[in-house]
Amino acid sequence: MDKRTQYPKRAHEIGALRMLGTTILRLAVVMAVIASGRVAAHATERHFDPGSGEAMPVGHGAFEVANVPRGPVTVYTYRPSSASSQSPIWVVMPGMRRDAHRHLAFDYYDTWRPLADRYGAILLVPEFTAEKWPGPWTYNMGNVMSQRLQPKPWMQTAFHVVEQAFRTAAASLGSTRRKFSMFGHGAGSQFIQRYVLHSGCRMIDRAVAANPGWYMLPDSEYQYPYGLRDAPIASRTLRAAFACDFTLLLGGSDVNYAGLRSDPDAIAQGRTRYERGHFYFERSRRVSARMGARFDWRLAEVPGVGHEADRMAPAGAAILAGQPLPGS
């Protein structure tokens, strides 16, 4: 090939490579800006070590629950300036999307921080990342059973992590509280629904489960995880769970069934989250009556709201604070 025709071709290739390099560089800069913006939004949090005697800071904070078989769990905290040693402690459980890079815990934190301010509550938002706690068996269901239906020690469960987070936070505050309240939406509400049953509500003051997708029914007609058959829950624990200050909170418009579990045991509970919630509550009421157990659960609805965690939060916060629902 004549060098006079070869050089323009090389020049064209070099120019194209330079343009590609510039584009990649610009894209990297944009991604760095986006990432830095995400971090900057939470740069005010101060990590503290309760184990060394550090108190929870006023405002944004974070600590880790250590000695967890799956690795330390970060708990984001918010302490209102008005909080005292008598202030309620609220635990908010994030939903399904728990990839570490998405920081879903931040979404819930940002929604609940002003609500904590409004009611003078101390906020704890644990981050159970999908990398450490993959799938519904470890998070939604609390990691209490293997998929071969072998019970796990309580110390290995996600429920134990939440209890430890509360104990650690309470100690760092010099809190007089011996119980905590909790709210969860979607996957987080499934966590709470099951925690109430598995623990017998032993450390819960008030609990709100908003818009669960499916349930562990409180009897043995269905096998775990759809019912109590093969679940390590004693009759006395179930009785205590029915006496819990537990509210099932449903969005009146949460009727989109796309993505919901559709196997026969789930469909038996209803087609939509709204239907399944009513089915679960009524079945639980009947089971408690058959046992002669006290039943303190409540069913509440937020009209016009679908599967929207941020729009369910104000009603959930009012319930945790013992206040009427907004607009009622």
C-alpha positions in Angstrom: 0.0 0.0 0.0 1.2 3.5 -0.8 2.3 5.4 2.3 0.3 8.5 1.1 -2.9 6.4 1.3 -1.9 4.6 4.5 -1.2 7.7 6.7 -4.7 9.3 6.3 -6.2 6.0 7.4 -4.0 5.9 10.5 -4.8 9.5 11.2 -8.5 8.8 11.0 -8.1 5.8 13.4 -6.1 7.8 15.9 -8.7 10.6 15.8 -11.5 8.0 16.4 -9.5 6.6 19.4 -9.0 10.0 20.8 -12.8 10.8 20.5 -13.6 7.4 22.2 -11.1 8.2 25.0 -12.6 11.6 25.5 -16.1 10.1 25.7 -15.0 7.5 28.2 -13.3 10.2 30.3 -16.4 12.4 30.3 -18.6 9.4 31.3 -16.3 8.6 34.1 -16.4 12.2 35.3 -20.2 12.2 35.2 -20.4 8.9 37.1 -17.9 10.3 39.7 -20.1 13.4 40.2 -23.2 11.2 40.6 -21.4 9.0 43.1 -20.0 11.9 45.0 -23.5 13.5 45.2 -24.9 10.3 46.7 -22.1 10.3 49.3 -22.3 14.0 49.9 -26.0 13.6 50.8 -25.0 11.5 53.7 -21.6 13.0 54.5 -22.9 14.5 57.7 -23.3 11.1 59.4 -20.7 10.3 62.0 -19.7 6.8 62.6 -19.4 6.1 66.3 -18.3 3.1 68.4 -20.7 2.3 71.2 -18.4 -0.5 72.4 -15.8 2.0 73.4 -18.4 4.1 75.3 -19.2 6.6 72.5 -22.7 8.0 72.7 -25.0 8.3 69.7 -24.4 11.7 68.2 -27.2 14.2 67.8 -28.3 14.3 64.2 -26.9 11.7 61.7 -24.8 8.8 62.8 -24.0 5.2 62.1 -22.6 2.2 64.0 -22.0 -1.5 63.3 -23.4 -4.5 64.9 -20.4 -6.8 65.1 -20.0 -10.5 65.8 -22.6 -11.4 63.1 -21.8 -14.6 61.2 -22.6 -13.0 57.9 -20.5 -10.0 58.7 -21.0 -6.6 60.4 -24.3 -4.9 59.8 -24.3 -1.1 59.5 -27.1 0.7 61.3 -27.8 4.3 60.4 -29.1 6.5 63.2 -30.8 9.8 63.7 -31.1 11.4 67.1 -33.3 14.5 67.2 -31.9 17.4 69.3 -35.0 17.1 71.5 -34.5 13.4 72.3 -34.0 12.3 75.9 -33.3 9.0 77.6 -37.1 8.3 77.6 -37.6 8.9 73.9 -39.0 6.0 71.9 -36.6 4.1 69.6 -37.9 3.2 66.1 -36.4 0.6 63.8 -37.3 1.0 60.1 -36.7 -2.0 57.9 -36.0 -1.3 54.2 -37.7 -3.2 51.3 -36.6 -5.5 48.6 -33.8 -3.7 46.7 -30.9 -4.1 49.1 -27.8 -4.0 46.8 -25.1 -2.2 48.6 -24.4 0.3 45.8 -28.1 1.3 45.8 -28.1 2.3 49.5 -31.9 1.7 49.8 -31.5 2.2 53.5 -30.8 5.9 52.7 -34.1 6.2 50.9 -35.9 5.0 54.0 -33.7 7.1 56.2 -34.4 10.2 54.3 -38.2 9.5 54.4 -38.2 8.8 58.1 -35.8 11.4 59.5 -38.4 14.2 59.4 -41.0 11.9 60.9 -38.6 11.1 63.8 -38.2 14.8 64.3 -41.9 15.4 64.3 -42.6 12.7 67.0 -39.3 13.0 68.9 -38.2 9.4 68.2 -34.7 8.0 67.8 -34.3 6.3 64.4 -32.4 3.2 63.5 -32.2 1.9 59.9 -30.2 -1.3 59.6 -28.7 -2.1 56.2 -29.0 -5.8 55.4 -27.3 -5.8 52.1 -28.2 -8.4 49.4 -24.5 -9.3 49.2 -24.4 -10.5 52.8 -28.1 -11.4 53.2 -29.2 -12.7 49.7 -32.8 -13.5 48.9 -35.9 -13.8 50.9 -34.8 -16.7 53.1 -32.1 -14.7 54.8 -33.9 -11.3 55.0 -37.7 -11.4 54.6 -37.9 -14.6 56.6 -35.2 -13.6 59.1 -32.7 -16.4 58.3 -34.4 -18.6 60.9 -34.5 -21.8 58.8 -32.4 -23.3 56.1 -34.0 -24.2 52.8 -34.0 -27.8 53.9 -36.2 -26.6 56.8 -33.5 -27.0 59.5 -33.9 -24.4 62.3 -30.9 -22.1 62.9 -29.7 -20.8 66.2 -31.3 -17.5 67.1 -27.8 -15.8 67.2 -27.6 -16.4 63.4 -30.9 -14.8 62.5 -31.5 -11.4 61.2 -34.0 -10.9 64.0 -31.2 -11.2 66.5 -29.2 -8.5 64.6 -32.1 -6.1 65.1 -32.4 -6.9 68.8 -28.7 -6.3 69.2 -28.9 -3.0 67.2 -31.6 -1.8 69.7 -29.6 -2.9 72.8 -26.5 -1.2 71.5 -28.3 2.0 70.6 -30.2 2.1 73.9 -27.0 1.6 75.9 -25.2 4.4 74.0 -28.1 6.7 74.8 -28.5 5.7 78.4 -32.1 4.9 77.4 -34.6 3.7 79.8 -36.4 1.9 77.0 -36.6 -1.9 77.1 -38.6 -2.3 73.9 -38.6 -0.7 70.5 -41.1 0.0 67.8 -40.6 -0.9 64.2 -42.0 -0.2 60.7 -41.3 -2.1 57.5 -42.7 -1.9 53.9 -42.7 -4.7 51.3 -39.9 -7.1 52.1 -39.3 -5.2 55.3 -42.9 -5.7 56.3 -42.5 -9.4 55.7 -39.6 -9.4 58.1 -41.7 -7.7 60.8 -44.7 -10.0 60.2 -42.5 -13.0 60.8 -40.5 -11.5 63.6 -43.7 -10.9 65.6 -44.6 -14.6 65.3 -41.1 -16.0 65.8 -40.3 -13.8 68.8 -43.7 -13.7 70.5 -43.3 -9.9 70.4 -40.9 -10.1 73.4 -39.0 -6.9 72.6 -41.6 -5.0 70.5 -43.5 -2.0 71.8 -45.5 -1.3 68.6 -45.0 -2.9 65.1 -46.4 -1.8 61.7 -46.1 -4.1 58.6 -47.1 -2.1 55.5 -48.1 -3.9 52.3 -46.5 -7.3 52.6 -46.5 -9.4 49.4 -47.2 -12.7 51.1 -47.4 -14.2 54.6 -46.5 -17.0 57.0 -50.0 -18.0 58.1 -50.3 -18.6 61.9 -51.4 -22.2 61.7 -50.1 -25.5 60.4 -52.3 -26.1 57.3 -49.4 -24.9 55.2 -45.7 -25.9 55.5 -43.1 -23.2 56.3 -42.5 -20.6 54.9 -46.3 -20.3 54.1 -47.5 -21.6 57.4 -46.3 -22.9 60.8 -45.9 -26.5 59.9 -42.2 -27.3 60.6 -41.6 -23.8 61.9 -39.9 -23.6 65.3 -42.7 -21.6 67.0 -44.3 -23.0 70.2 -48.0 -22.5 71.1 -47.1 -20.1 74.0 -45.0 -18.0 71.6 -47.9 -17.7 69.1 -50.2 -16.7 71.9 -47.8 -13.9 73.0 -47.6 -12.8 69.3 -51.3 -12.4 69.1 -51.2 -10.1 72.1 -48.7 -7.9 70.3 -49.5 -4.2 69.5 -49.2 -5.1 65.8 -50.9 -3.2 62.9 -51.2 -4.5 59.4 -51.2 -1.4 57.3 -52.5 -1.7 53.7 -52.6 0.7 50.8 -56.1 0.9 49.5 -54.8 1.0 45.9 -52.1 -1.7 46.3 -53.8 -4.0 43.8 -51.1 -4.4 41.1 -50.1 -8.1 41.3 -47.2 -7.9 38.8 -44.1 -9.5 40.3 -46.0 -11.1 43.3 -45.4 -14.7 44.2 -47.8 -16.8 42.1 -47.2 -20.4 43.3 -50.3 -22.2 44.7 -49.6 -21.5 48.4 -49.2 -17.8 47.7 -52.2 -17.6 45.4 -54.3 -19.3 48.2 -53.8 -16.1 50.2 -55.2 -13.9 47.4 -54.4 -12.3 44.1 -53.1 -8.9 45.3 -51.3 -7.5 48.3 -54.6 -5.9 49.4 -56.5 -9.2 49.2 -53.7 -11.1 50.9 -53.6 -8.7 53.8 -57.3 -9.0 54.5 -57.1 -12.8 54.2 -54.1 -12.9 56.6 -55.7 -10.7 59.2 -59.1 -12.5 59.2 -57.4 -15.9 59.4 -55.2 -14.8 62.3 -58.2 -13.5 64.1 -60.0 -16.8 63.7 -56.9 -18.8 64.8 -56.5 -16.7 68.0 -60.2 -17.1 68.8 -59.9 -20.9 68.3 -56.9 -20.9 70.7 -58.7 -18.7 73.2 -55.8 -16.2 72.9 -55.9 -12.5 73.4 -55.9 -10.7 70.0 -54.6 -7.1 69.9 -53.8 -6.8 66.2 -55.3 -4.1 64.1 -55.9 -3.7 60.4 -55.7 -0.1 59.0 -55.8 1.3 55.4 -54.3 4.3 53.7 -56.9 5.2 50.9 -55.6 5.9 47.4 -52.1 4.7 48.1 -50.5 1.8 46.3 -47.2 0.0 46.8 -45.4 3.2 47.8 -43.1 3.2 50.9 -42.8 7.0 51.2 -46.6 7.6 51.1 -47.2 4.8 53.6 -44.6 6.2 56.0 -46.6 9.1 57.6 -49.4 6.7 58.6 -46.9 4.2 59.9 -45.2 6.9 62.0 -48.5 8.1 63.5 -49.3 4.5 64.5 -45.9 4.1 66.1 -46.4 7.4 68.0 -49.9 6.3 69.2 -51.5 9.1 67.2 -54.5 9.1 64.8 -53.8 8.4 61.1 -53.2 11.6 59.1 -56.5 12.9 57.7 -58.6 10.9 60.1 
